[in-house]
């Protein structure tokens, strides 16, 4: 019996350090979002060191809209100008148009769809802290984070003009409408120069104001094709030219384009907007 009592705490330590598949965390992990304890923590599990929580619970608690596609077993969620995509059983995920590799995939257990807590929270602009001693996950974030920053005063430019500060230089050169046999849409040509000492992890993100407001969210969440060479990184002093190609099956006109810095696939600080005449 003494040997058995010794083995129980030993196994518990191994669980904390390495992660054990399909372990119910309801009695060991408390989850707080902006100071409020979440009831879905009673349904959380820990797998390979990652906490997984019910799909709708985490997305809705963070103010996101979520859709489940039964036929493809995929999850599409959006909050403001951030879009998250996951597939059940796959470690491949997307935040906007950046591919992310998950340590543990989304999965279905006991009829519940579970998603990785830290990945979802951080993708939607929240901060996540883990307290090993108290077995507590604390998530903090502005419920309005991720919204298009239309109300923030930023410089307004014309196509072809350049925005510049001590961090970045951006020129949106032209917008070209394309109609081909299988699709129609827009190509937005622009250039970016990194003026800082830190490497930028992408060309940045664009958000549109269009003449049909009912389609605006749909257009801004649309997938894009990126034409900026093989590497997404922009090193100190480096400039890149190229374009984003948007496939848009709508008869809409782009009126304004706002350029945002990006961090880990999430749109962050807006720098300037360009009027499309």
N, C-alpha and C positions, 0 to 999 in steps of 0.2 A: 504493500500500500504506500509506503514511503517513496518507493521508486516511482510510482504512478503520480504522486503529488509533485515530484520533481519534474516529471516530463511535461505536465500541463503548462507551467509557466515558460518552460523552454520552447514549447511549440508556439506559445503566444508571442514570444520574442521573435521567432522565425517568421511568423505571420507579419509582424510589423516591419521587419527588415526586407523581406523578399516578396511578400504578397502571396496569398493563397487563393486559387480560383474559387469563385462561387461562394465566398464567405459573406454572410449577411452582416451588415455593419450597423443595424438598427440599435444595438445596445452599446456600440463602441464609438460611433461617430455622430457628432452634433453639427448641423449645418445652419449657419446664420447668414441671411442676406440683408444688408443694411440694418443690422441689429435685430432682425426678427427671425426667430427660430422657425425652420421649415418643417412642416409635417411630413413631407415626402422623405425626410431623412430616415424615417422608420422603414422605408422600402429600399434604401440604398444598399449597394454591395461594394465590396472591395475586391478587385481582381488585379493581380500582378502589380500591386502598389497603387493602382488608380481607383478612385471612387467613381462609381457609376450611379446615376440617379434617374428617376422616371422622366421620360421625354418631355411631356407637357408641363410637368411641375417646374423644371428648371427654366425652360424657355419663357413661360408665362410669368414666372417670378421676376425675370430680368426684363420684362416688357417687350418680348419679341413675339412675332407671329410665326406659327409653325404649321407645316402641312406634311402629312404622311401619305406616301404613294404606295398603296398595297401591292400593285402589280410589279413595281421595280424594287420594292423594299428600300426606298430612299426617303430621306428627310430633307426638306427645304425649309429654312427658317430665315427670317429677315427682321432687322431692326434698324429703322432709319435707312442709312446708305450702306449697311453691312448685310451681307448675305452669307449664310452658312449652309453647306451641303454635306451630308453623310450618307453612307450606305451600310445597312445591317451586315455585320460580319466582315466588313472591309476596313483595313487600317488607312485607306486613302480617304482624305476629306478635302474640302475646299473652303476657304474664306475669301469671298469675292472671287477673284480669278487666280488665286495663289493656291497651289497644291500643298497640303499638310499631311505628314505621316504620323498617325496616332500610335501610341504604345499599346493601347487596348481599343478595339473597335466597338462601335455601338452594337447592341445585341438584344435579343428577346429572351426573357427569363420568366417563367411562370405567368405567361401571357402579358407581361409588362415590357415595353420598349425602354431600354436603359441606354443612356449616353454618358460619355466622360465629362465629369463635372468641371474640372479645371479648363479643359479645351473650350467648352461651350462658354463658360463665364468670361475667360480672357478674350475670346473671339468677339464677344459683344461689348468689349470695352471695360469690363469689371476687373477689380484687383482681387486676387485670391491668396489667402494666407492659411497655412496649416500649422496648428499647434500640437506637436507630438505629445506633450505632457497631458493635455486635457482632451486629446482626440477630437479637436474642433476645427471645422472649416469655416473661415470667415470670409464672406464675399462682400465687397463694397463697390459701389458704382453709381453714377448719376443715372436715374431712370430715363433721362432725356438724352443720354449719350448715344452717338450714332446718327442723330438727326442731321439733315442737311443744314448747313449753317447760313441760311438765307438772311437771318436777322442780324448777323454780325457784319459790321461795316468793314469791307475789304476793298482794295483798289478795283476799279472798273476800267477795262481796257478794250481796245478794238482788236480784231484779228490782225495778226502780224506784229503787234506791239509786244514788248518784253517786260515781264515783272522780274525784279531783282532785289534781293536782300543779302545779308551776310551768310546765308545758308544755301540759297538756291537761286537759279536763274531759269525762268520758264518762258517760252514763247509758243503760243498756240497760233499756228500759221494759217491754216485754212480748214474748212469743212467741206467735204465732197460727198454728194449724194450718189449712191451706186445702185443700179438696178440691173441685175443679171438674170439668167434663166431660172435659177433655183432660189434666189433670195434678193432682198433689197435692204438697204440700210445706209449707214454713214461711215465715212472714214474721217477721223479727226487727226490731222498732222500737227505734231508739236515737237519741241526740243527741250531738253533739260540739261542743265550744267550743275554739278555739285561743287559749291563754293566752300563747303565746310571741311573739317578734318576727319569727319566720320563717313564711313561708307553708307550710301543709301541702298536699301534693299529692294527698291523698285523704281519705276519711272513715275510713280504717283498715280492718283486716281482722278477720274473726271466725273462730275455730276452735271446733269442737264436740267434746265428749265425749258419746257416745250410749250407749244401753243394749245395743246390739249391736256389740261391738268389731270383729267381722269386717267390718263395713261402714264403720268409722270413717274409714279412709283415703279410701274412695270418696266419702263424704259431704263430707269436707273439701276434696276436689278438684273438687267439683261446680261447675258454672257457676251464676252468680247474675244476677238482674236488680236493678239499682240504682235506687232512687227517692229521690234527694236533689237534684233540680233539674238544671239544664243544666250547671253548672260543678262540676268535681270539687275545685277548690281551696277552701281555707278560710283566709281572711286573718286577720291579727292582730286579736284581739278578736271575731271573727265566730263565730256559732253556727249550726249546721245541724241540722235534724230530718228524719228520713225512715226508710226501712227497706230491708233487703236481702231479696229474695225468692228462696228456694231451692227448686228443683224436685227433689223426692226421690221416686223410685219405689220406696220401701222402707217397710215398717212399722216405723219406729224412733221412739224418744223421745229428745229432747235433754235431757241432764242438766245439762251445764255449758256456758257460753259464755265463751271467753277473747278479750279484745280486744287486738289488736296494732297498733302503729304500722306505717306502710308507707313505703317509700322506693323510688321507681321501679318500683312494682308488686310489690315483694318484701316479705313480712312480716318485720318486724324486732322491736323490743323489745315484749314483752308487758307490759301495764299492770295488768290486773286480770281476775278471772273472776267470773261471776255464776252462782248456782245456780238452775236452772229446776225449780220444784216442780210 
